[in-house]
Amino acid sequence: MVATLSQFQKLTDAEQYFDFFELPYDPQVVNINRLHILKKFSQSLQEINAEYPEASEEQKLVYYRQALEESYATLQTSNAIEQKLFKVFHQKPHNVVLLGDIGNDTGEEEV
């Protein structure tokens, strides 16, 4: 059976993407990093579609497969915090005081 973009567009779960592209994966790695793998994969798909709008269906699926492989590999050797894929990782907390921000508030200078 030949894979098509139409079939690809119906996929919803990380495991379905791996099965669709016949890529091996560790279920434990996918369970732990599911959202991050899918987010990175989604970002890659946007880049592929922008960079190769005229690519054939077959070529896009080749690029998509590579993108999923790279997304998975990245999260195997890195972690979600290092990748900062979601907006929350870029926001500075408003209710936190860093140690470096704490000064001497007694009015006396430290010696």
Jmol script that loads the backbone (N, CA, C; Angstrom):
load data "model"
ATOM      1  N   MET A   1       0.836  -1.187   0.000  1.00  0.00           N
ATOM      2  CA  MET A   1       0.000   0.000   0.000  1.00  0.00           C
ATOM      3  C   MET A   1       0.883   1.255   0.000  1.00  0.00           C
ATOM      4  N   VAL A   2       0.598   2.163  -0.896  1.00  0.00           N
ATOM      5  CA  VAL A   2       1.363   3.397  -1.023  1.00  0.00           C
ATOM      6  C   VAL A   2       0.760   4.457  -0.100  1.00  0.00           C
ATOM      7  N   ALA A   3       1.622   5.096   0.695  1.00  0.00           N
ATOM      8  CA  ALA A   3       1.170   6.143   1.610  1.00  0.00           C
ATOM      9  C   ALA A   3       0.817   7.403   0.831  1.00  0.00           C
ATOM     10  N   THR A   4      -0.208   8.109   1.308  1.00  0.00           N
ATOM     11  CA  THR A   4      -0.638   9.340   0.652  1.00  0.00           C
ATOM     12  C   THR A   4      -0.741  10.472   1.670  1.00  0.00           C
ATOM     13  N   LEU A   5      -0.716  11.701   1.171  1.00  0.00           N
ATOM     14  CA  LEU A   5      -0.906  12.860   2.047  1.00  0.00           C
ATOM     15  C   LEU A   5      -2.280  12.832   2.695  1.00  0.00           C
ATOM     16  N   SER A   6      -3.264  12.351   1.975  1.00  0.00           N
ATOM     17  CA  SER A   6      -4.617  12.250   2.515  1.00  0.00           C
ATOM     18  C   SER A   6      -4.640  11.342   3.742  1.00  0.00           C
ATOM     19  N   GLN A   7      -3.954  10.217   3.664  1.00  0.00           N
ATOM     20  CA  GLN A   7      -3.863   9.313   4.817  1.00  0.00           C
ATOM     21  C   GLN A   7      -3.086   9.980   5.948  1.00  0.00           C
ATOM     22  N   PHE A   8      -2.007  10.637   5.612  1.00  0.00           N
ATOM     23  CA  PHE A   8      -1.175  11.318   6.600  1.00  0.00           C
ATOM     24  C   PHE A   8      -1.989  12.355   7.374  1.00  0.00           C
ATOM     25  N   GLN A   9      -2.817  13.106   6.678  1.00  0.00           N
ATOM     26  CA  GLN A   9      -3.586  14.181   7.302  1.00  0.00           C
ATOM     27  C   GLN A   9      -4.655  13.681   8.259  1.00  0.00           C
ATOM     28  N   LYS A  10      -4.956  12.402   8.225  1.00  0.00           N
ATOM     29  CA  LYS A  10      -5.954  11.812   9.127  1.00  0.00           C
ATOM     30  C   LYS A  10      -5.337  11.310  10.431  1.00  0.00           C
ATOM     31  N   LEU A  11      -4.013  11.302  10.511  1.00  0.00           N
ATOM     32  CA  LEU A  11      -3.329  10.795  11.696  1.00  0.00           C
ATOM     33  C   LEU A  11      -3.436  11.796  12.840  1.00  0.00           C
ATOM     34  N   THR A  12      -3.532  11.262  14.060  1.00  0.00           N
ATOM     35  CA  THR A  12      -3.669  12.149  15.221  1.00  0.00           C
ATOM     36  C   THR A  12      -2.700  11.813  16.360  1.00  0.00           C
ATOM     37  N   ASP A  13      -2.300  10.575  16.491  1.00  0.00           N
ATOM     38  CA  ASP A  13      -1.453  10.156  17.608  1.00  0.00           C
ATOM     39  C   ASP A  13      -0.003   9.996  17.167  1.00  0.00           C
ATOM     40  N   ALA A  14       0.906  10.220  18.103  1.00  0.00           N
ATOM     41  CA  ALA A  14       2.333  10.073  17.802  1.00  0.00           C
ATOM     42  C   ALA A  14       2.633   8.682  17.255  1.00  0.00           C
ATOM     43  N   GLU A  15       2.068   7.667  17.896  1.00  0.00           N
ATOM     44  CA  GLU A  15       2.324   6.303  17.457  1.00  0.00           C
ATOM     45  C   GLU A  15       1.841   6.070  16.023  1.00  0.00           C
ATOM     46  N   GLN A  16       0.735   6.701  15.652  1.00  0.00           N
ATOM     47  CA  GLN A  16       0.224   6.562  14.293  1.00  0.00           C
ATOM     48  C   GLN A  16       1.215   7.126  13.279  1.00  0.00           C
ATOM     49  N   TYR A  17       1.852   8.238  13.615  1.00  0.00           N
ATOM     50  CA  TYR A  17       2.857   8.816  12.715  1.00  0.00           C
ATOM     51  C   TYR A  17       4.039   7.865  12.544  1.00  0.00           C
ATOM     52  N   PHE A  18       4.518   7.303  13.650  1.00  0.00           N
ATOM     53  CA  PHE A  18       5.644   6.369  13.564  1.00  0.00           C
ATOM     54  C   PHE A  18       5.266   5.130  12.751  1.00  0.00           C
ATOM     55  N   ASP A  19       4.070   4.617  12.986  1.00  0.00           N
ATOM     56  CA  ASP A  19       3.614   3.440  12.240  1.00  0.00           C
ATOM     57  C   ASP A  19       3.433   3.771  10.756  1.00  0.00           C
ATOM     58  N   PHE A  20       2.875   4.933  10.474  1.00  0.00           N
ATOM     59  CA  PHE A  20       2.641   5.363   9.094  1.00  0.00           C
ATOM     60  C   PHE A  20       3.949   5.391   8.306  1.00  0.00           C
ATOM     61  N   PHE A  21       4.996   5.931   8.934  1.00  0.00           N
ATOM     62  CA  PHE A  21       6.297   6.045   8.265  1.00  0.00           C
ATOM     63  C   PHE A  21       7.185   4.819   8.498  1.00  0.00           C
ATOM     64  N   GLU A  22       6.632   3.820   9.192  1.00  0.00           N
ATOM     65  CA  GLU A  22       7.361   2.590   9.493  1.00  0.00           C
ATOM     66  C   GLU A  22       8.693   2.877  10.181  1.00  0.00           C
ATOM     67  N   LEU A  23       8.640   3.777  11.159  1.00  0.00           N
ATOM     68  CA  LEU A  23       9.821   4.137  11.937  1.00  0.00           C
ATOM     69  C   LEU A  23       9.784   3.426  13.287  1.00  0.00           C
ATOM     70  N   PRO A  24      10.889   2.836  13.700  1.00  0.00           N
ATOM     71  CA  PRO A  24      10.925   2.218  15.023  1.00  0.00           C
ATOM     72  C   PRO A  24      10.950   3.307  16.100  1.00  0.00           C
ATOM     73  N   TYR A  25      10.361   2.995  17.241  1.00  0.00           N
ATOM     74  CA  TYR A  25      10.368   3.950  18.348  1.00  0.00           C
ATOM     75  C   TYR A  25      10.230   3.209  19.666  1.00  0.00           C
ATOM     76  N   ASP A  26      10.694   3.824  20.709  1.00  0.00           N
ATOM     77  CA  ASP A  26      10.570   3.289  22.054  1.00  0.00           C
ATOM     78  C   ASP A  26       9.295   3.884  22.653  1.00  0.00           C
ATOM     79  N   PRO A  27       8.294   3.071  22.955  1.00  0.00           N
ATOM     80  CA  PRO A  27       7.033   3.594  23.502  1.00  0.00           C
ATOM     81  C   PRO A  27       7.227   4.434  24.766  1.00  0.00           C
ATOM     82  N   GLN A  28       8.207   4.074  25.581  1.00  0.00           N
ATOM     83  CA  GLN A  28       8.456   4.836  26.805  1.00  0.00           C
ATOM     84  C   GLN A  28       8.955   6.245  26.479  1.00  0.00           C
ATOM     85  N   VAL A  29       9.834   6.368  25.504  1.00  0.00           N
ATOM     86  CA  VAL A  29      10.338   7.681  25.088  1.00  0.00           C
ATOM     87  C   VAL A  29       9.188   8.518  24.528  1.00  0.00           C
ATOM     88  N   VAL A  30       8.341   7.901  23.720  1.00  0.00           N
ATOM     89  CA  VAL A  30       7.201   8.618  23.143  1.00  0.00           C
ATOM     90  C   VAL A  30       6.229   9.035  24.243  1.00  0.00           C
ATOM     91  N   ASN A  31       5.962   8.157  25.206  1.00  0.00           N
ATOM     92  CA  ASN A  31       5.037   8.508  26.286  1.00  0.00           C
ATOM     93  C   ASN A  31       5.540   9.682  27.115  1.00  0.00           C
ATOM     94  N   ILE A  32       6.823   9.711  27.367  1.00  0.00           N
ATOM     95  CA  ILE A  32       7.395  10.787  28.188  1.00  0.00           C
ATOM     96  C   ILE A  32       7.478  12.099  27.409  1.00  0.00           C
ATOM     97  N   ASN A  33       7.796  12.029  26.123  1.00  0.00           N
ATOM     98  CA  ASN A  33       8.061  13.233  25.322  1.00  0.00           C
ATOM     99  C   ASN A  33       7.030  13.489  24.229  1.00  0.00           C
ATOM    100  N   ARG A  34       5.878  12.867  24.318  1.00  0.00           N
ATOM    101  CA  ARG A  34       4.849  12.924  23.274  1.00  0.00           C
ATOM    102  C   ARG A  34       4.581  14.343  22.777  1.00  0.00           C
ATOM    103  N   LEU A  35       4.224  15.236  23.663  1.00  0.00           N
ATOM    104  CA  LEU A  35       3.866  16.603  23.242  1.00  0.00           C
ATOM    105  C   LEU A  35       5.036  17.326  22.604  1.00  0.00           C
ATOM    106  N   HIS A  36       6.207  17.105  23.129  1.00  0.00           N
ATOM    107  CA  HIS A  36       7.381  17.798  22.607  1.00  0.00           C
ATOM    108  C   HIS A  36       7.795  17.251  21.244  1.00  0.00           C
ATOM    109  N   ILE A  37       7.694  15.942  21.067  1.00  0.00           N
ATOM    110  CA  ILE A  37       7.991  15.349  19.761  1.00  0.00           C
ATOM    111  C   ILE A  37       7.005  15.892  18.733  1.00  0.00           C
ATOM    112  N   LEU A  38       5.717  15.882  19.082  1.00  0.00           N
ATOM    113  CA  LEU A  38       4.700  16.353  18.142  1.00  0.00           C
ATOM    114  C   LEU A  38       4.836  17.846  17.861  1.00  0.00           C
ATOM    115  N   LYS A  39       5.203  18.636  18.858  1.00  0.00           N
ATOM    116  CA  LYS A  39       5.381  20.078  18.660  1.00  0.00           C
ATOM    117  C   LYS A  39       6.551  20.336  17.711  1.00  0.00           C
ATOM    118  N   LYS A  40       7.671  19.660  17.968  1.00  0.00           N
ATOM    119  CA  LYS A  40       8.847  19.843  17.099  1.00  0.00           C
ATOM    120  C   LYS A  40       8.531  19.356  15.685  1.00  0.00           C
ATOM    121  N   PHE A  41       7.840  18.250  15.568  1.00  0.00           N
ATOM    122  CA  PHE A  41       7.432  17.705  14.273  1.00  0.00           C
ATOM    123  C   PHE A  41       6.529  18.702  13.552  1.00  0.00           C
ATOM    124  N   SER A  42       5.590  19.275  14.270  1.00  0.00           N
ATOM    125  CA  SER A  42       4.670  20.257  13.688  1.00  0.00           C
ATOM    126  C   SER A  42       5.429  21.480  13.170  1.00  0.00           C
ATOM    127  N   GLN A  43       6.386  21.963  13.948  1.00  0.00           N
ATOM    128  CA  GLN A  43       7.195  23.104  13.515  1.00  0.00           C
ATOM    129  C   GLN A  43       7.977  22.756  12.248  1.00  0.00           C
ATOM    130  N   SER A  44       8.501  21.540  12.202  1.00  0.00           N
ATOM    131  CA  SER A  44       9.249  21.096  11.016  1.00  0.00           C
ATOM    132  C   SER A  44       8.342  21.013   9.799  1.00  0.00           C
ATOM    133  N   LEU A  45       7.114  20.523   9.986  1.00  0.00           N
ATOM    134  CA  LEU A  45       6.169  20.434   8.871  1.00  0.00           C
ATOM    135  C   LEU A  45       5.863  21.819   8.304  1.00  0.00           C
ATOM    136  N   GLN A  46       5.701  22.803   9.174  1.00  0.00           N
ATOM    137  CA  GLN A  46       5.442  24.172   8.716  1.00  0.00           C
ATOM    138  C   GLN A  46       6.611  24.685   7.882  1.00  0.00           C
ATOM    139  N   GLU A  47       7.828  24.422   8.341  1.00  0.00           N
ATOM    140  CA  GLU A  47       9.021  24.851   7.610  1.00  0.00           C
ATOM    141  C   GLU A  47       9.110  24.149   6.247  1.00  0.00           C
ATOM    142  N   ILE A  48       8.834  22.853   6.229  1.00  0.00           N
ATOM    143  CA  ILE A  48       8.882  22.088   4.977  1.00  0.00           C
ATOM    144  C   ILE A  48       7.856  22.636   3.995  1.00  0.00           C
ATOM    145  N   ASN A  49       6.642  22.852   4.467  1.00  0.00           N
ATOM    146  CA  ASN A  49       5.578  23.346   3.582  1.00  0.00           C
ATOM    147  C   ASN A  49       5.878  24.746   3.054  1.00  0.00           C
ATOM    148  N   ALA A  50       6.537  25.567   3.874  1.00  0.00           N
ATOM    149  CA  ALA A  50       6.899  26.914   3.435  1.00  0.00           C
ATOM    150  C   ALA A  50       8.069  26.878   2.450  1.00  0.00           C
ATOM    151  N   GLU A  51       9.024  25.988   2.717  1.00  0.00           N
ATOM    152  CA  GLU A  51      10.235  25.938   1.892  1.00  0.00           C
ATOM    153  C   GLU A  51      10.029  25.180   0.583  1.00  0.00           C
ATOM    154  N   TYR A  52       9.139  24.203   0.604  1.00  0.00           N
ATOM    155  CA  TYR A  52       8.932  23.356  -0.582  1.00  0.00           C
ATOM    156  C   TYR A  52       7.451  23.296  -0.979  1.00  0.00           C
ATOM    157  N   PRO A  53       6.834  24.435  -1.280  1.00  0.00           N
ATOM    158  CA  PRO A  53       5.399  24.425  -1.596  1.00  0.00           C
ATOM    159  C   PRO A  53       5.059  23.652  -2.871  1.00  0.00           C
ATOM    160  N   GLU A  54       6.011  23.549  -3.773  1.00  0.00           N
ATOM    161  CA  GLU A  54       5.757  22.869  -5.047  1.00  0.00           C
ATOM    162  C   GLU A  54       6.217  21.408  -5.051  1.00  0.00           C
ATOM    163  N   ALA A  55       6.684  20.907  -3.913  1.00  0.00           N
ATOM    164  CA  ALA A  55       7.166  19.526  -3.857  1.00  0.00           C
ATOM    165  C   ALA A  55       6.017  18.559  -4.125  1.00  0.00           C
ATOM    166  N   SER A  56       6.344  17.457  -4.741  1.00  0.00           N
ATOM    167  CA  SER A  56       5.334  16.435  -5.014  1.00  0.00           C
ATOM    168  C   SER A  56       4.875  15.808  -3.697  1.00  0.00           C
ATOM    169  N   GLU A  57       3.754  15.145  -3.751  1.00  0.00           N
ATOM    170  CA  GLU A  57       3.215  14.456  -2.571  1.00  0.00           C
ATOM    171  C   GLU A  57       4.232  13.454  -2.042  1.00  0.00           C
ATOM    172  N   GLU A  58       4.830  12.711  -2.936  1.00  0.00           N
ATOM    173  CA  GLU A  58       5.823  11.704  -2.546  1.00  0.00           C
ATOM    174  C   GLU A  58       7.027  12.353  -1.869  1.00  0.00           C
ATOM    175  N   GLN A  59       7.513  13.469  -2.424  1.00  0.00           N
ATOM    176  CA  GLN A  59       8.670  14.145  -1.841  1.00  0.00           C
ATOM    177  C   GLN A  59       8.324  14.746  -0.479  1.00  0.00           C
ATOM    178  N   LYS A  60       7.137  15.323  -0.346  1.00  0.00           N
ATOM    179  CA  LYS A  60       6.734  15.877   0.951  1.00  0.00           C
ATOM    180  C   LYS A  60       6.707  14.787   2.011  1.00  0.00           C
ATOM    181  N   LEU A  61       6.202  13.625   1.661  1.00  0.00           N
ATOM    182  CA  LEU A  61       6.154  12.528   2.623  1.00  0.00           C
ATOM    183  C   LEU A  61       7.558  12.077   3.022  1.00  0.00           C
ATOM    184  N   VAL A  62       8.498  12.148   2.098  1.00  0.00           N
ATOM    185  CA  VAL A  62       9.897  11.833   2.431  1.00  0.00           C
ATOM    186  C   VAL A  62      10.424  12.869   3.434  1.00  0.00           C
ATOM    187  N   TYR A  63      10.166  14.146   3.161  1.00  0.00           N
ATOM    188  CA  TYR A  63      10.584  15.214   4.089  1.00  0.00           C
ATOM    189  C   TYR A  63       9.905  15.059   5.444  1.00  0.00           C
ATOM    190  N   TYR A  64       8.618  14.736   5.439  1.00  0.00           N
ATOM    191  CA  TYR A  64       7.869  14.567   6.692  1.00  0.00           C
ATOM    192  C   TYR A  64       8.454  13.417   7.518  1.00  0.00           C
ATOM    193  N   ARG A  65       8.809  12.340   6.841  1.00  0.00           N
ATOM    194  CA  ARG A  65       9.375  11.191   7.538  1.00  0.00           C
ATOM    195  C   ARG A  65      10.700  11.589   8.203  1.00  0.00           C
ATOM    196  N   GLN A  66      11.533  12.304   7.463  1.00  0.00           N
ATOM    197  CA  GLN A  66      12.810  12.767   8.011  1.00  0.00           C
ATOM    198  C   GLN A  66      12.578  13.700   9.197  1.00  0.00           C
ATOM    199  N   ALA A  67      11.576  14.544   9.105  1.00  0.00           N
ATOM    200  CA  ALA A  67      11.275  15.491  10.175  1.00  0.00           C
ATOM    201  C   ALA A  67      10.850  14.757  11.445  1.00  0.00           C
ATOM    202  N   LEU A  68      10.043  13.716  11.299  1.00  0.00           N
ATOM    203  CA  LEU A  68       9.623  12.946  12.475  1.00  0.00           C
ATOM    204  C   LEU A  68      10.814  12.223  13.083  1.00  0.00           C
ATOM    205  N   GLU A  69      11.647  11.661  12.231  1.00  0.00           N
ATOM    206  CA  GLU A  69      12.854  10.977  12.701  1.00  0.00           C
ATOM    207  C   GLU A  69      13.747  11.931  13.490  1.00  0.00           C
ATOM    208  N   GLU A  70      13.947  13.139  12.961  1.00  0.00           N
ATOM    209  CA  GLU A  70      14.789  14.136  13.626  1.00  0.00           C
ATOM    210  C   GLU A  70      14.150  14.636  14.922  1.00  0.00           C
ATOM    211  N   SER A  71      12.856  14.819  14.922  1.00  0.00           N
ATOM    212  CA  SER A  71      12.154  15.271  16.128  1.00  0.00           C
ATOM    213  C   SER A  71      12.306  14.247  17.241  1.00  0.00           C
ATOM    214  N   TYR A  72      12.131  12.999  16.904  1.00  0.00           N
ATOM    215  CA  TYR A  72      12.273  11.908  17.867  1.00  0.00           C
ATOM    216  C   TYR A  72      13.711  11.828  18.370  1.00  0.00           C
ATOM    217  N   ALA A  73      14.676  11.889  17.467  1.00  0.00           N
ATOM    218  CA  ALA A  73      16.089  11.807  17.839  1.00  0.00           C
ATOM    219  C   ALA A  73      16.491  12.963  18.757  1.00  0.00           C
ATOM    220  N   THR A  74      15.991  14.145  18.476  1.00  0.00           N
ATOM    221  CA  THR A  74      16.309  15.307  19.293  1.00  0.00           C
ATOM    222  C   THR A  74      15.863  15.108  20.732  1.00  0.00           C
ATOM    223  N   LEU A  75      14.662  14.572  20.915  1.00  0.00           N
ATOM    224  CA  LEU A  75      14.132  14.389  22.267  1.00  0.00           C
ATOM    225  C   LEU A  75      14.704  13.153  22.944  1.00  0.00           C
ATOM    226  N   GLN A  76      15.440  12.336  22.222  1.00  0.00           N
ATOM    227  CA  GLN A  76      16.134  11.209  22.846  1.00  0.00           C
ATOM    228  C   GLN A  76      17.447  11.675  23.468  1.00  0.00           C
ATOM    229  N   THR A  77      18.044  12.702  22.896  1.00  0.00           N
ATOM    230  CA  THR A  77      19.351  13.166  23.365  1.00  0.00           C
ATOM    231  C   THR A  77      19.262  14.484  24.124  1.00  0.00           C
ATOM    232  N   SER A  78      18.092  15.053  24.199  1.00  0.00           N
ATOM    233  CA  SER A  78      17.878  16.333  24.856  1.00  0.00           C
ATOM    234  C   SER A  78      16.629  16.196  25.715  1.00  0.00           C
ATOM    235  N   ASN A  79      16.262  17.282  26.388  1.00  0.00           N
ATOM    236  CA  ASN A  79      15.014  17.218  27.138  1.00  0.00           C
ATOM    237  C   ASN A  79      14.142  18.414  26.785  1.00  0.00           C
ATOM    238  N   ALA A  80      12.926  18.375  27.264  1.00  0.00           N
ATOM    239  CA  ALA A  80      11.938  19.386  26.909  1.00  0.00           C
ATOM    240  C   ALA A  80      12.374  20.790  27.341  1.00  0.00           C
ATOM    241  N   ILE A  81      13.000  20.891  28.486  1.00  0.00           N
ATOM    242  CA  ILE A  81      13.413  22.208  28.978  1.00  0.00           C
ATOM    243  C   ILE A  81      14.501  22.792  28.086  1.00  0.00           C
ATOM    244  N   GLU A  82      15.446  21.972  27.659  1.00  0.00           N
ATOM    245  CA  GLU A  82      16.517  22.453  26.773  1.00  0.00           C
ATOM    246  C   GLU A  82      15.965  22.888  25.413  1.00  0.00           C
ATOM    247  N   GLN A  83      14.955  22.194  24.922  1.00  0.00           N
ATOM    248  CA  GLN A  83      14.396  22.500  23.606  1.00  0.00           C
ATOM    249  C   GLN A  83      13.503  23.734  23.616  1.00  0.00           C
ATOM    250  N   LYS A  84      12.871  24.026  24.738  1.00  0.00           N
ATOM    251  CA  LYS A  84      12.002  25.210  24.890  1.00  0.00           C
ATOM    252  C   LYS A  84      11.034  25.357  23.716  1.00  0.00           C
ATOM    253  N   LEU A  85      10.283  24.295  23.459  1.00  0.00           N
ATOM    254  CA  LEU A  85       9.372  24.272  22.320  1.00  0.00           C
ATOM    255  C   LEU A  85       8.066  25.016  22.577  1.00  0.00           C
ATOM    256  N   PHE A  86       7.693  25.144  23.835  1.00  0.00           N
ATOM    257  CA  PHE A  86       6.420  25.774  24.161  1.00  0.00           C
ATOM    258  C   PHE A  86       6.628  27.169  24.749  1.00  0.00           C
ATOM    259  N   LYS A  87       5.664  28.016  24.555  1.00  0.00           N
ATOM    260  CA  LYS A  87       5.719  29.410  24.976  1.00  0.00           C
ATOM    261  C   LYS A  87       6.046  29.550  26.467  1.00  0.00           C
ATOM    262  N   VAL A  88       5.536  28.655  27.273  1.00  0.00           N
ATOM    263  CA  VAL A  88       5.734  28.731  28.724  1.00  0.00           C
ATOM    264  C   VAL A  88       7.216  28.712  29.098  1.00  0.00           C
ATOM    265  N   PHE A  89       8.044  28.071  28.295  1.00  0.00           N
ATOM    266  CA  PHE A  89       9.476  28.021  28.593  1.00  0.00           C
ATOM    267  C   PHE A  89      10.182  29.337  28.284  1.00  0.00           C
ATOM    268  N   HIS A  90       9.520  30.227  27.568  1.00  0.00           N
ATOM    269  CA  HIS A  90      10.121  31.515  27.205  1.00  0.00           C
ATOM    270  C   HIS A  90       9.639  32.645  28.097  1.00  0.00           C
ATOM    271  N   GLN A  91       8.650  32.375  28.935  1.00  0.00           N
ATOM    272  CA  GLN A  91       8.089  33.412  29.791  1.00  0.00           C
ATOM    273  C   GLN A  91       8.872  33.488  31.098  1.00  0.00           C
ATOM    274  N   LYS A  92       9.064  34.706  31.571  1.00  0.00           N
ATOM    275  CA  LYS A  92       9.701  34.893  32.864  1.00  0.00           C
ATOM    276  C   LYS A  92       8.604  34.913  33.923  1.00  0.00           C
ATOM    277  N   PRO A  93       8.815  34.200  35.017  1.00  0.00           N
ATOM    278  CA  PRO A  93       7.786  34.189  36.067  1.00  0.00           C
ATOM    279  C   PRO A  93       7.670  35.567  36.715  1.00  0.00           C
ATOM    280  N   HIS A  94       6.442  35.948  37.033  1.00  0.00           N
ATOM    281  CA  HIS A  94       6.197  37.264  37.621  1.00  0.00           C
ATOM    282  C   HIS A  94       6.193  37.217  39.145  1.00  0.00           C
ATOM    283  N   ASN A  95       6.071  36.059  39.733  1.00  0.00           N
ATOM    284  CA  ASN A  95       5.951  35.955  41.176  1.00  0.00           C
ATOM    285  C   ASN A  95       7.164  35.279  41.814  1.00  0.00           C
ATOM    286  N   VAL A  96       8.334  35.447  41.198  1.00  0.00           N
ATOM    287  CA  VAL A  96       9.549  34.821  41.705  1.00  0.00           C
ATOM    288  C   VAL A  96      10.611  35.891  41.922  1.00  0.00           C
ATOM    289  N   VAL A  97      11.285  35.804  43.064  1.00  0.00           N
ATOM    290  CA  VAL A  97      12.399  36.700  43.347  1.00  0.00           C
ATOM    291  C   VAL A  97      13.676  35.876  43.260  1.00  0.00           C
ATOM    292  N   LEU A  98      14.565  36.284  42.382  1.00  0.00           N
ATOM    293  CA  LEU A  98      15.828  35.578  42.226  1.00  0.00           C
ATOM    294  C   LEU A  98      16.799  36.014  43.317  1.00  0.00           C
ATOM    295  N   LEU A  99      17.679  35.113  43.711  1.00  0.00           N
ATOM    296  CA  LEU A  99      18.645  35.431  44.762  1.00  0.00           C
ATOM    297  C   LEU A  99      19.476  36.656  44.418  1.00  0.00           C
ATOM    298  N   GLY A 100      19.833  36.801  43.167  1.00  0.00           N
ATOM    299  CA  GLY A 100      20.628  37.952  42.744  1.00  0.00           C
ATOM    300  C   GLY A 100      19.889  39.274  42.874  1.00  0.00           C
ATOM    301  N   ASP A 101      18.554  39.215  42.945  1.00  0.00           N
ATOM    302  CA  ASP A 101      17.755  40.427  43.075  1.00  0.00           C
ATOM    303  C   ASP A 101      17.606  40.874  44.530  1.00  0.00           C
ATOM    304  N   ILE A 102      18.008  40.023  45.451  1.00  0.00           N
ATOM    305  CA  ILE A 102      17.856  40.340  46.868  1.00  0.00           C
ATOM    306  C   ILE A 102      19.062  41.148  47.321  1.00  0.00           C
ATOM    307  N   GLY A 103      18.804  42.308  47.847  1.00  0.00           N
ATOM    308  CA  GLY A 103      19.891  43.168  48.324  1.00  0.00           C
ATOM    309  C   GLY A 103      19.841  43.269  49.835  1.00  0.00           C
ATOM    310  N   ASN A 104      20.712  44.053  50.345  1.00  0.00           N
ATOM    311  CA  ASN A 104      20.765  44.305  51.777  1.00  0.00           C
ATOM    312  C   ASN A 104      19.750  45.394  52.083  1.00  0.00           C
ATOM    313  N   ASP A 105      18.631  45.052  52.681  1.00  0.00           N
ATOM    314  CA  ASP A 105      17.565  46.025  52.912  1.00  0.00           C
ATOM    315  C   ASP A 105      17.580  46.593  54.327  1.00  0.00           C
ATOM    316  N   THR A 106      18.675  46.403  55.095  1.00  0.00           N
ATOM    317  CA  THR A 106      18.755  46.962  56.445  1.00  0.00           C
ATOM    318  C   THR A 106      19.279  48.388  56.424  1.00  0.00           C
ATOM    319  N   GLY A 107      19.719  48.820  55.274  1.00  0.00           N
ATOM    320  CA  GLY A 107      20.248  50.177  55.171  1.00  0.00           C
ATOM    321  C   GLY A 107      21.729  50.239  55.469  1.00  0.00           C
ATOM    322  N   GLU A 108      22.278  49.175  55.978  1.00  0.00           N
ATOM    323  CA  GLU A 108      23.701  49.134  56.290  1.00  0.00           C
ATOM    324  C   GLU A 108      24.463  48.487  55.141  1.00  0.00           C
ATOM    325  N   GLU A 109      25.669  48.964  54.914  1.00  0.00           N
ATOM    326  CA  GLU A 109      26.482  48.377  53.852  1.00  0.00           C
ATOM    327  C   GLU A 109      27.178  47.142  54.403  1.00  0.00           C
ATOM    328  N   GLU A 110      27.288  46.114  53.530  1.00  0.00           N
ATOM    329  CA  GLU A 110      28.027  44.915  53.931  1.00  0.00           C
ATOM    330  C   GLU A 110      29.507  45.198  53.886  1.00  0.00           C
ATOM    331  N   VAL A 111      30.218  44.586  54.777  1.00  0.00           N
ATOM    332  CA  VAL A 111      31.650  44.767  54.841  1.00  0.00           C
ATOM    333  C   VAL A 111      32.357  43.580  54.297  1.00  0.00           C
TER     334      VAL A 111
END
end "model"
wireframe off; spacefill off
backbone 0.3
color backbone group
